[in-house]
Amino acid sequence: MENNNQNFKFKTNINCGGCIANVKPHLDNADGIDKWEVDIADKEKILTVKSDGISEQEIIETVQKAGYKIEPLP
């Protein structure tokens, strides 16, 4: 069985607890996310997603649907 578990990191504008509360249902309900967190203390507001099959593009679309900016970190 192929192991699809990988960590993706993104720069976002999710910058407060309220923003996290807004994006939480979108990320919690997305298929293929094992766990996620946003480091709002970091100036880049880094979102780390532990994938359980979800693609980087699907994560980007999920966060954009929630109304936030997101871009992959190189």
PDB file with SEQRES, HELIX, SHEET and CRYST1 records, atoms N, CA, C and O in Angstrom:
SEQRES   1 A   74  MET GLU ASN ASN ASN GLN ASN PHE LYS PHE LYS THR ASN          
SEQRES   2 A   74  ILE ASN CYS GLY GLY CYS ILE ALA ASN VAL LYS PRO HIS          
SEQRES   3 A   74  LEU ASP ASN ALA ASP GLY ILE ASP LYS TRP GLU VAL ASP          
SEQRES   4 A   74  ILE ALA ASP LYS GLU LYS ILE LEU THR VAL LYS SER ASP          
SEQRES   5 A   74  GLY ILE SER GLU GLN GLU ILE ILE GLU THR VAL GLN LYS          
SEQRES   6 A   74  ALA GLY TYR LYS ILE GLU PRO LEU PRO                          
HELIX    1 AA1 GLY A   17  ASN A   29  1                                  13    
HELIX    2 AA2 GLU A   56  LYS A   65  1                                  10    
SHEET    1 AA1 4 ILE A  33  ASP A  39  0                                        
SHEET    2 AA1 4 ILE A  46  SER A  51 -1                                        
SHEET    3 AA1 4 ASN A   7  THR A  12 -1                                        
SHEET    4 AA1 4 ILE A  70  PRO A  72 -1                                        
CRYST1    1.000    1.000    1.000  90.00  90.00  90.00 P 1           1          
ATOM      1  N   MET A   1       0.843  -1.192   0.000  1.00  0.00           N  
ATOM      2  CA  MET A   1       0.000   0.000   0.000  1.00  0.00           C  
ATOM      3  C   MET A   1       0.883   1.249   0.000  1.00  0.00           C  
ATOM      4  O   MET A   1       1.863   1.338   0.740  1.00  0.00           O  
ATOM      5  N   GLU A   2       0.519   2.188  -0.830  1.00  0.00           N  
ATOM      6  CA  GLU A   2       1.321   3.404  -0.953  1.00  0.00           C  
ATOM      7  C   GLU A   2       1.078   4.314   0.239  1.00  0.00           C  
ATOM      8  O   GLU A   2      -0.049   4.438   0.717  1.00  0.00           O  
ATOM      9  N   ASN A   3       2.131   4.942   0.713  1.00  0.00           N  
ATOM     10  CA  ASN A   3       2.002   5.858   1.843  1.00  0.00           C  
ATOM     11  C   ASN A   3       1.839   7.273   1.311  1.00  0.00           C  
ATOM     12  O   ASN A   3       2.785   7.852   0.776  1.00  0.00           O  
ATOM     13  N   ASN A   4       0.640   7.832   1.458  1.00  0.00           N  
ATOM     14  CA  ASN A   4       0.368   9.179   0.968  1.00  0.00           C  
ATOM     15  C   ASN A   4       0.543  10.237   2.040  1.00  0.00           C  
ATOM     16  O   ASN A   4       0.278  11.415   1.804  1.00  0.00           O  
ATOM     17  N   ASN A   5       0.989   9.818   3.222  1.00  0.00           N  
ATOM     18  CA  ASN A   5       1.099  10.785   4.302  1.00  0.00           C  
ATOM     19  C   ASN A   5       2.294  11.695   4.071  1.00  0.00           C  
ATOM     20  O   ASN A   5       3.444  11.255   4.072  1.00  0.00           O  
ATOM     21  N   GLN A   6       1.997  12.967   3.872  1.00  0.00           N  
ATOM     22  CA  GLN A   6       3.073  13.933   3.774  1.00  0.00           C  
ATOM     23  C   GLN A   6       2.607  15.228   4.393  1.00  0.00           C  
ATOM     24  O   GLN A   6       1.410  15.475   4.536  1.00  0.00           O  
ATOM     25  N   ASN A   7       3.576  16.056   4.760  1.00  0.00           N  
ATOM     26  CA  ASN A   7       3.246  17.345   5.348  1.00  0.00           C  
ATOM     27  C   ASN A   7       3.365  18.432   4.290  1.00  0.00           C  
ATOM     28  O   ASN A   7       4.358  18.508   3.567  1.00  0.00           O  
ATOM     29  N   PHE A   8       2.346  19.264   4.213  1.00  0.00           N  
ATOM     30  CA  PHE A   8       2.373  20.430   3.339  1.00  0.00           C  
ATOM     31  C   PHE A   8       2.418  21.671   4.215  1.00  0.00           C  
ATOM     32  O   PHE A   8       1.776  21.727   5.264  1.00  0.00           O  
ATOM     33  N   LYS A   9       3.186  22.667   3.773  1.00  0.00           N  
ATOM     34  CA  LYS A   9       3.239  23.937   4.506  1.00  0.00           C  
ATOM     35  C   LYS A   9       2.846  25.065   3.558  1.00  0.00           C  
ATOM     36  O   LYS A   9       3.248  25.094   2.395  1.00  0.00           O  
ATOM     37  N   PHE A  10       2.059  25.984   4.081  1.00  0.00           N  
ATOM     38  CA  PHE A  10       1.545  27.095   3.287  1.00  0.00           C  
ATOM     39  C   PHE A  10       1.670  28.390   4.055  1.00  0.00           C  
ATOM     40  O   PHE A  10       1.591  28.420   5.283  1.00  0.00           O  
ATOM     41  N   LYS A  11       1.866  29.461   3.303  1.00  0.00           N  
ATOM     42  CA  LYS A  11       1.806  30.809   3.843  1.00  0.00           C  
ATOM     43  C   LYS A  11       0.353  31.260   3.692  1.00  0.00           C  
ATOM     44  O   LYS A  11      -0.222  31.127   2.611  1.00  0.00           O  
ATOM     45  N   THR A  12      -0.244  31.790   4.754  1.00  0.00           N  
ATOM     46  CA  THR A  12      -1.653  32.180   4.694  1.00  0.00           C  
ATOM     47  C   THR A  12      -1.843  33.565   5.297  1.00  0.00           C  
ATOM     48  O   THR A  12      -0.896  34.187   5.777  1.00  0.00           O  
ATOM     49  N   ASN A  13      -3.101  34.040   5.261  1.00  0.00           N  
ATOM     50  CA  ASN A  13      -3.446  35.247   6.015  1.00  0.00           C  
ATOM     51  C   ASN A  13      -4.444  34.913   7.124  1.00  0.00           C  
ATOM     52  O   ASN A  13      -5.259  35.747   7.519  1.00  0.00           O  
ATOM     53  N   ILE A  14      -4.363  33.680   7.614  1.00  0.00           N  
ATOM     54  CA  ILE A  14      -5.166  33.242   8.762  1.00  0.00           C  
ATOM     55  C   ILE A  14      -4.408  33.733  10.000  1.00  0.00           C  
ATOM     56  O   ILE A  14      -3.429  33.110  10.412  1.00  0.00           O  
ATOM     57  N   ASN A  15      -4.856  34.850  10.595  1.00  0.00           N  
ATOM     58  CA  ASN A  15      -3.961  35.484  11.564  1.00  0.00           C  
ATOM     59  C   ASN A  15      -4.528  35.650  12.970  1.00  0.00           C  
ATOM     60  O   ASN A  15      -3.936  36.355  13.786  1.00  0.00           O  
ATOM     61  N   CYS A  16      -5.663  35.015  13.271  1.00  0.00           N  
ATOM     62  CA  CYS A  16      -6.183  35.132  14.632  1.00  0.00           C  
ATOM     63  C   CYS A  16      -7.053  33.919  14.942  1.00  0.00           C  
ATOM     64  O   CYS A  16      -7.365  33.112  14.066  1.00  0.00           O  
ATOM     65  N   GLY A  17      -7.433  33.814  16.207  1.00  0.00           N  
ATOM     66  CA  GLY A  17      -8.281  32.701  16.621  1.00  0.00           C  
ATOM     67  C   GLY A  17      -9.607  32.680  15.879  1.00  0.00           C  
ATOM     68  O   GLY A  17     -10.129  31.611  15.564  1.00  0.00           O  
ATOM     69  N   GLY A  18     -10.156  33.858  15.598  1.00  0.00           N  
ATOM     70  CA  GLY A  18     -11.416  33.936  14.851  1.00  0.00           C  
ATOM     71  C   GLY A  18     -11.262  33.382  13.446  1.00  0.00           C  
ATOM     72  O   GLY A  18     -12.145  32.687  12.942  1.00  0.00           O  
ATOM     73  N   CYS A  19     -10.124  33.694  12.810  1.00  0.00           N  
ATOM     74  CA  CYS A  19      -9.852  33.172  11.462  1.00  0.00           C  
ATOM     75  C   CYS A  19      -9.748  31.649  11.502  1.00  0.00           C  
ATOM     76  O   CYS A  19     -10.284  30.955  10.638  1.00  0.00           O  
ATOM     77  N   ILE A  20      -9.052  31.144  12.515  1.00  0.00           N  
ATOM     78  CA  ILE A  20      -8.907  29.693  12.647  1.00  0.00           C  
ATOM     79  C   ILE A  20     -10.291  29.060  12.830  1.00  0.00           C  
ATOM     80  O   ILE A  20     -10.577  28.013  12.250  1.00  0.00           O  
ATOM     81  N   ALA A  21     -11.147  29.698  13.638  1.00  0.00           N  
ATOM     82  CA  ALA A  21     -12.499  29.176  13.847  1.00  0.00           C  
ATOM     83  C   ALA A  21     -13.282  29.163  12.527  1.00  0.00           C  
ATOM     84  O   ALA A  21     -14.077  28.254  12.290  1.00  0.00           O  
ATOM     85  N   ASN A  22     -13.060  30.169  11.668  1.00  0.00           N  
ATOM     86  CA  ASN A  22     -13.755  30.224  10.377  1.00  0.00           C  
ATOM     87  C   ASN A  22     -13.288  29.127   9.428  1.00  0.00           C  
ATOM     88  O   ASN A  22     -14.096  28.537   8.709  1.00  0.00           O  
ATOM     89  N   VAL A  23     -11.994  28.855   9.425  1.00  0.00           N  
ATOM     90  CA  VAL A  23     -11.440  27.893   8.470  1.00  0.00           C  
ATOM     91  C   VAL A  23     -11.545  26.453   8.994  1.00  0.00           C  
ATOM     92  O   VAL A  23     -11.482  25.497   8.220  1.00  0.00           O  
ATOM     93  N   LYS A  24     -11.705  26.312  10.310  1.00  0.00           N  
ATOM     94  CA  LYS A  24     -11.717  24.984  10.942  1.00  0.00           C  
ATOM     95  C   LYS A  24     -12.735  24.020  10.330  1.00  0.00           C  
ATOM     96  O   LYS A  24     -12.367  22.894   9.996  1.00  0.00           O  
ATOM     97  N   PRO A  25     -14.021  24.424  10.168  1.00  0.00           N  
ATOM     98  CA  PRO A  25     -14.959  23.439   9.605  1.00  0.00           C  
ATOM     99  C   PRO A  25     -14.588  23.003   8.192  1.00  0.00           C  
ATOM    100  O   PRO A  25     -14.828  21.856   7.815  1.00  0.00           O  
ATOM    101  N   HIS A  26     -14.005  23.908   7.409  1.00  0.00           N  
ATOM    102  CA  HIS A  26     -13.606  23.568   6.040  1.00  0.00           C  
ATOM    103  C   HIS A  26     -12.502  22.514   6.059  1.00  0.00           C  
ATOM    104  O   HIS A  26     -12.573  21.518   5.338  1.00  0.00           O  
ATOM    105  N   LEU A  27     -11.478  22.741   6.892  1.00  0.00           N  
ATOM    106  CA  LEU A  27     -10.356  21.807   6.949  1.00  0.00           C  
ATOM    107  C   LEU A  27     -10.744  20.522   7.672  1.00  0.00           C  
ATOM    108  O   LEU A  27     -10.300  19.438   7.293  1.00  0.00           O  
ATOM    109  N   ASP A  28     -11.575  20.637   8.715  1.00  0.00           N  
ATOM    110  CA  ASP A  28     -11.982  19.436   9.454  1.00  0.00           C  
ATOM    111  C   ASP A  28     -12.839  18.511   8.586  1.00  0.00           C  
ATOM    112  O   ASP A  28     -12.794  17.290   8.738  1.00  0.00           O  
ATOM    113  N   ASN A  29     -13.617  19.102   7.675  1.00  0.00           N  
ATOM    114  CA  ASN A  29     -14.516  18.293   6.845  1.00  0.00           C  
ATOM    115  C   ASN A  29     -13.890  17.865   5.527  1.00  0.00           C  
ATOM    116  O   ASN A  29     -14.502  17.107   4.775  1.00  0.00           O  
ATOM    117  N   ALA A  30     -12.683  18.334   5.233  1.00  0.00           N  
ATOM    118  CA  ALA A  30     -12.028  17.963   3.975  1.00  0.00           C  
ATOM    119  C   ALA A  30     -11.543  16.518   4.070  1.00  0.00           C  
ATOM    120  O   ALA A  30     -10.953  16.115   5.073  1.00  0.00           O  
ATOM    121  N   ASP A  31     -11.799  15.745   3.017  1.00  0.00           N  
ATOM    122  CA  ASP A  31     -11.318  14.364   2.995  1.00  0.00           C  
ATOM    123  C   ASP A  31      -9.811  14.352   2.821  1.00  0.00           C  
ATOM    124  O   ASP A  31      -9.265  15.133   2.041  1.00  0.00           O  
ATOM    125  N   GLY A  32      -9.140  13.472   3.544  1.00  0.00           N  
ATOM    126  CA  GLY A  32      -7.718  13.271   3.313  1.00  0.00           C  
ATOM    127  C   GLY A  32      -6.800  14.135   4.155  1.00  0.00           C  
ATOM    128  O   GLY A  32      -5.597  14.192   3.898  1.00  0.00           O  
ATOM    129  N   ILE A  33      -7.354  14.818   5.171  1.00  0.00           N  
ATOM    130  CA  ILE A  33      -6.490  15.563   6.096  1.00  0.00           C  
ATOM    131  C   ILE A  33      -6.432  14.792   7.404  1.00  0.00           C  
ATOM    132  O   ILE A  33      -7.462  14.509   8.016  1.00  0.00           O  
ATOM    133  N   ASP A  34      -5.213  14.452   7.830  1.00  0.00           N  
ATOM    134  CA  ASP A  34      -5.017  13.754   9.094  1.00  0.00           C  
ATOM    135  C   ASP A  34      -5.100  14.765  10.229  1.00  0.00           C  
ATOM    136  O   ASP A  34      -5.894  14.599  11.155  1.00  0.00           O  
ATOM    137  N   LYS A  35      -4.274  15.822  10.157  1.00  0.00           N  
ATOM    138  CA  LYS A  35      -4.387  16.921  11.111  1.00  0.00           C  
ATOM    139  C   LYS A  35      -3.786  18.178  10.510  1.00  0.00           C  
ATOM    140  O   LYS A  35      -3.043  18.117   9.531  1.00  0.00           O  
ATOM    141  N   TRP A  36      -4.112  19.313  11.101  1.00  0.00           N  
ATOM    142  CA  TRP A  36      -3.624  20.588  10.577  1.00  0.00           C  
ATOM    143  C   TRP A  36      -3.475  21.568  11.725  1.00  0.00           C  
ATOM    144  O   TRP A  36      -4.103  21.429  12.775  1.00  0.00           O  
ATOM    145  N   GLU A  37      -2.627  22.565  11.499  1.00  0.00           N  
ATOM    146  CA  GLU A  37      -2.486  23.637  12.485  1.00  0.00           C  
ATOM    147  C   GLU A  37      -1.962  24.887  11.802  1.00  0.00           C  
ATOM    148  O   GLU A  37      -1.280  24.816  10.779  1.00  0.00           O  
ATOM    149  N   VAL A  38      -2.289  26.032  12.383  1.00  0.00           N  
ATOM    150  CA  VAL A  38      -1.796  27.312  11.874  1.00  0.00           C  
ATOM    151  C   VAL A  38      -0.940  27.930  12.961  1.00  0.00           C  
ATOM    152  O   VAL A  38      -1.362  28.040  14.113  1.00  0.00           O  
ATOM    153  N   ASP A  39       0.273  28.334  12.584  1.00  0.00           N  
ATOM    154  CA  ASP A  39       1.154  29.023  13.529  1.00  0.00           C  
ATOM    155  C   ASP A  39       0.921  30.521  13.376  1.00  0.00           C  
ATOM    156  O   ASP A  39       1.576  31.175  12.564  1.00  0.00           O  
ATOM    157  N   ILE A  40      -0.018  31.067  14.164  1.00  0.00           N  
ATOM    158  CA  ILE A  40      -0.339  32.493  14.018  1.00  0.00           C  
ATOM    159  C   ILE A  40       0.735  33.374  14.655  1.00  0.00           C  
ATOM    160  O   ILE A  40       0.722  34.590  14.462  1.00  0.00           O  
ATOM    161  N   ALA A  41       1.664  32.782  15.410  1.00  0.00           N  
ATOM    162  CA  ALA A  41       2.769  33.561  15.973  1.00  0.00           C  
ATOM    163  C   ALA A  41       3.813  33.878  14.896  1.00  0.00           C  
ATOM    164  O   ALA A  41       4.553  34.853  15.022  1.00  0.00           O  
ATOM    165  N   ASP A  42       3.874  33.070  13.851  1.00  0.00           N  
ATOM    166  CA  ASP A  42       4.824  33.272  12.760  1.00  0.00           C  
ATOM    167  C   ASP A  42       4.296  34.367  11.838  1.00  0.00           C  
ATOM    168  O   ASP A  42       3.103  34.393  11.534  1.00  0.00           O  
ATOM    169  N   LYS A  43       5.171  35.276  11.386  1.00  0.00           N  
ATOM    170  CA  LYS A  43       4.687  36.372  10.536  1.00  0.00           C  
ATOM    171  C   LYS A  43       4.100  35.871   9.217  1.00  0.00           C  
ATOM    172  O   LYS A  43       3.291  36.564   8.599  1.00  0.00           O  
ATOM    173  N   GLU A  44       4.496  34.685   8.783  1.00  0.00           N  
ATOM    174  CA  GLU A  44       3.956  34.118   7.536  1.00  0.00           C  
ATOM    175  C   GLU A  44       2.641  33.365   7.761  1.00  0.00           C  
ATOM    176  O   GLU A  44       2.013  32.920   6.800  1.00  0.00           O  
ATOM    177  N   LYS A  45       2.215  33.216   9.035  1.00  0.00           N  
ATOM    178  CA  LYS A  45       0.965  32.499   9.376  1.00  0.00           C  
ATOM    179  C   LYS A  45       0.955  31.121   8.722  1.00  0.00           C  
ATOM    180  O   LYS A  45       0.088  30.809   7.906  1.00  0.00           O  
ATOM    181  N   ILE A  46       1.934  30.308   9.095  1.00  0.00           N  
ATOM    182  CA  ILE A  46       2.158  29.031   8.420  1.00  0.00           C  
ATOM    183  C   ILE A  46       1.081  28.012   8.783  1.00  0.00           C  
ATOM    184  O   ILE A  46       0.869  27.694   9.953  1.00  0.00           O  
ATOM    185  N   LEU A  47       0.415  27.515   7.760  1.00  0.00           N  
ATOM    186  CA  LEU A  47      -0.523  26.409   7.903  1.00  0.00           C  
ATOM    187  C   LEU A  47       0.234  25.134   7.570  1.00  0.00           C  
ATOM    188  O   LEU A  47       0.796  25.007   6.482  1.00  0.00           O  
ATOM    189  N   THR A  48       0.249  24.188   8.507  1.00  0.00           N  
ATOM    190  CA  THR A  48       0.850  22.880   8.269  1.00  0.00           C  
ATOM    191  C   THR A  48      -0.277  21.853   8.215  1.00  0.00           C  
ATOM    192  O   THR A  48      -1.095  21.762   9.131  1.00  0.00           O  
ATOM    193  N   VAL A  49      -0.306  21.089   7.138  1.00  0.00           N  
ATOM    194  CA  VAL A  49      -1.329  20.063   6.978  1.00  0.00           C  
ATOM    195  C   VAL A  49      -0.642  18.711   6.851  1.00  0.00           C  
ATOM    196  O   VAL A  49       0.220  18.519   5.994  1.00  0.00           O  
ATOM    197  N   LYS A  50      -1.032  17.778   7.712  1.00  0.00           N  
ATOM    198  CA  LYS A  50      -0.554  16.407   7.582  1.00  0.00           C  
ATOM    199  C   LYS A  50      -1.560  15.687   6.691  1.00  0.00           C  
ATOM    200  O   LYS A  50      -2.696  15.435   7.093  1.00  0.00           O  
ATOM    201  N   SER A  51      -1.131  15.364   5.491  1.00  0.00           N  
ATOM    202  CA  SER A  51      -2.022  14.776   4.494  1.00  0.00           C  
ATOM    203  C   SER A  51      -2.241  13.301   4.753  1.00  0.00           C  
ATOM    204  O   SER A  51      -1.329  12.564   5.129  1.00  0.00           O  
ATOM    205  N   ASP A  52      -3.485  12.895   4.540  1.00  0.00           N  
ATOM    206  CA  ASP A  52      -3.814  11.473   4.520  1.00  0.00           C  
ATOM    207  C   ASP A  52      -4.454  11.195   3.163  1.00  0.00           C  
ATOM    208  O   ASP A  52      -5.475  10.516   3.063  1.00  0.00           O  
ATOM    209  N   GLY A  53      -3.820  11.743   2.117  1.00  0.00           N  
ATOM    210  CA  GLY A  53      -4.310  11.522   0.761  1.00  0.00           C  
ATOM    211  C   GLY A  53      -4.715  12.798   0.026  1.00  0.00           C  
ATOM    212  O   GLY A  53      -4.806  12.794  -1.202  1.00  0.00           O  
ATOM    213  N   ILE A  54      -4.961  13.899   0.757  1.00  0.00           N  
ATOM    214  CA  ILE A  54      -5.364  15.144   0.093  1.00  0.00           C  
ATOM    215  C   ILE A  54      -4.166  15.741  -0.642  1.00  0.00           C  
ATOM    216  O   ILE A  54      -3.025  15.606  -0.200  1.00  0.00           O  
ATOM    217  N   SER A  55      -4.436  16.401  -1.768  1.00  0.00           N  
ATOM    218  CA  SER A  55      -3.349  17.020  -2.538  1.00  0.00           C  
ATOM    219  C   SER A  55      -3.147  18.465  -2.103  1.00  0.00           C  
ATOM    220  O   SER A  55      -4.019  19.082  -1.491  1.00  0.00           O  
ATOM    221  N   GLU A  56      -1.979  18.980  -2.434  1.00  0.00           N  
ATOM    222  CA  GLU A  56      -1.666  20.372  -2.122  1.00  0.00           C  
ATOM    223  C   GLU A  56      -2.716  21.301  -2.739  1.00  0.00           C  
ATOM    224  O   GLU A  56      -3.174  22.243  -2.092  1.00  0.00           O  
ATOM    225  N   GLN A  57      -3.093  21.034  -3.986  1.00  0.00           N  
ATOM    226  CA  GLN A  57      -4.072  21.878  -4.676  1.00  0.00           C  
ATOM    227  C   GLN A  57      -5.432  21.835  -3.980  1.00  0.00           C  
ATOM    228  O   GLN A  57      -6.109  22.859  -3.883  1.00  0.00           O  
ATOM    229  N   GLU A  58      -5.832  20.673  -3.501  1.00  0.00           N  
ATOM    230  CA  GLU A  58      -7.129  20.552  -2.803  1.00  0.00           C  
ATOM    231  C   GLU A  58      -7.119  21.344  -1.491  1.00  0.00           C  
ATOM    232  O   GLU A  58      -8.134  21.928  -1.110  1.00  0.00           O  
ATOM    233  N   ILE A  59      -5.991  21.363  -0.813  1.00  0.00           N  
ATOM    234  CA  ILE A  59      -5.880  22.149   0.419  1.00  0.00           C  
ATOM    235  C   ILE A  59      -6.011  23.633   0.084  1.00  0.00           C  
ATOM    236  O   ILE A  59      -6.723  24.368   0.769  1.00  0.00           O  
ATOM    237  N   ILE A  60      -5.325  24.068  -0.967  1.00  0.00           N  
ATOM    238  CA  ILE A  60      -5.391  25.473  -1.387  1.00  0.00           C  
ATOM    239  C   ILE A  60      -6.838  25.863  -1.697  1.00  0.00           C  
ATOM    240  O   ILE A  60      -7.310  26.913  -1.260  1.00  0.00           O  
ATOM    241  N   GLU A  61      -7.536  25.017  -2.448  1.00  0.00           N  
ATOM    242  CA  GLU A  61      -8.923  25.326  -2.810  1.00  0.00           C  
ATOM    243  C   GLU A  61      -9.820  25.368  -1.577  1.00  0.00           C  
ATOM    244  O   GLU A  61     -10.721  26.203  -1.495  1.00  0.00           O  
ATOM    245  N   THR A  62      -9.582  24.475  -0.623  1.00  0.00           N  
ATOM    246  CA  THR A  62     -10.385  24.439   0.601  1.00  0.00           C  
ATOM    247  C   THR A  62     -10.230  25.737   1.388  1.00  0.00           C  
ATOM    248  O   THR A  62     -11.217  26.309   1.851  1.00  0.00           O  
ATOM    249  N   VAL A  63      -8.987  26.199   1.540  1.00  0.00           N  
ATOM    250  CA  VAL A  63      -8.736  27.425   2.309  1.00  0.00           C  
ATOM    251  C   VAL A  63      -9.277  28.641   1.555  1.00  0.00           C  
ATOM    252  O   VAL A  63      -9.808  29.564   2.172  1.00  0.00           O  
ATOM    253  N   GLN A  64      -9.149  28.649   0.227  1.00  0.00           N  
ATOM    254  CA  GLN A  64      -9.689  29.757  -0.561  1.00  0.00           C  
ATOM    255  C   GLN A  64     -11.216  29.810  -0.451  1.00  0.00           C  
ATOM    256  O   GLN A  64     -11.796  30.893  -0.380  1.00  0.00           O  
ATOM    257  N   LYS A  65     -11.862  28.646  -0.435  1.00  0.00           N  
ATOM    258  CA  LYS A  65     -13.326  28.599  -0.264  1.00  0.00           C  
ATOM    259  C   LYS A  65     -13.731  29.201   1.073  1.00  0.00           C  
ATOM    260  O   LYS A  65     -14.801  29.798   1.194  1.00  0.00           O  
ATOM    261  N   ALA A  66     -12.874  29.041   2.073  1.00  0.00           N  
ATOM    262  CA  ALA A  66     -13.154  29.604   3.398  1.00  0.00           C  
ATOM    263  C   ALA A  66     -12.920  31.113   3.400  1.00  0.00           C  
ATOM    264  O   ALA A  66     -13.269  31.794   4.365  1.00  0.00           O  
ATOM    265  N   GLY A  67     -12.330  31.641   2.320  1.00  0.00           N  
ATOM    266  CA  GLY A  67     -12.158  33.083   2.185  1.00  0.00           C  
ATOM    267  C   GLY A  67     -10.785  33.612   2.564  1.00  0.00           C  
ATOM    268  O   GLY A  67     -10.630  34.802   2.839  1.00  0.00           O  
ATOM    269  N   TYR A  68      -9.790  32.737   2.580  1.00  0.00           N  
ATOM    270  CA  TYR A  68      -8.437  33.160   2.971  1.00  0.00           C  
ATOM    271  C   TYR A  68      -7.447  32.992   1.848  1.00  0.00           C  
ATOM    272  O   TYR A  68      -7.632  32.190   0.932  1.00  0.00           O  
ATOM    273  N   LYS A  69      -6.367  33.789   1.947  1.00  0.00           N  
ATOM    274  CA  LYS A  69      -5.270  33.661   0.972  1.00  0.00           C  
ATOM    275  C   LYS A  69      -4.361  32.542   1.439  1.00  0.00           C  
ATOM    276  O   LYS A  69      -4.150  32.342   2.635  1.00  0.00           O  
ATOM    277  N   ILE A  70      -3.827  31.815   0.464  1.00  0.00           N  
ATOM    278  CA  ILE A  70      -2.934  30.704   0.787  1.00  0.00           C  
ATOM    279  C   ILE A  70      -1.982  30.501  -0.379  1.00  0.00           C  
ATOM    280  O   ILE A  70      -2.392  30.560  -1.539  1.00  0.00           O  
ATOM    281  N   GLU A  71      -0.727  30.264  -0.078  1.00  0.00           N  
ATOM    282  CA  GLU A  71       0.209  29.894  -1.127  1.00  0.00           C  
ATOM    283  C   GLU A  71       1.200  28.877  -0.584  1.00  0.00           C  
ATOM    284  O   GLU A  71       1.613  28.961   0.573  1.00  0.00           O  
ATOM    285  N   PRO A  72       1.584  27.909  -1.425  1.00  0.00           N  
ATOM    286  CA  PRO A  72       2.507  26.875  -0.946  1.00  0.00           C  
ATOM    287  C   PRO A  72       3.870  27.469  -0.631  1.00  0.00           C  
ATOM    288  O   PRO A  72       4.325  28.389  -1.311  1.00  0.00           O  
ATOM    289  N   LEU A  73       4.503  26.956   0.373  1.00  0.00           N  
ATOM    290  CA  LEU A  73       5.886  27.344   0.672  1.00  0.00           C  
ATOM    291  C   LEU A  73       6.793  26.463  -0.181  1.00  0.00           C  
ATOM    292  O   LEU A  73       6.534  25.269  -0.331  1.00  0.00           O  
ATOM    293  N   PRO A  74       7.843  27.036  -0.734  1.00  0.00           N  
ATOM    294  CA  PRO A  74       8.744  26.238  -1.581  1.00  0.00           C  
ATOM    295  C   PRO A  74       9.464  25.160  -0.770  1.00  0.00           C  
ATOM    296  O   PRO A  74      10.258  24.400  -1.323  1.00  0.00           O  
TER     297      PRO A  74                                                      
END                                                                             
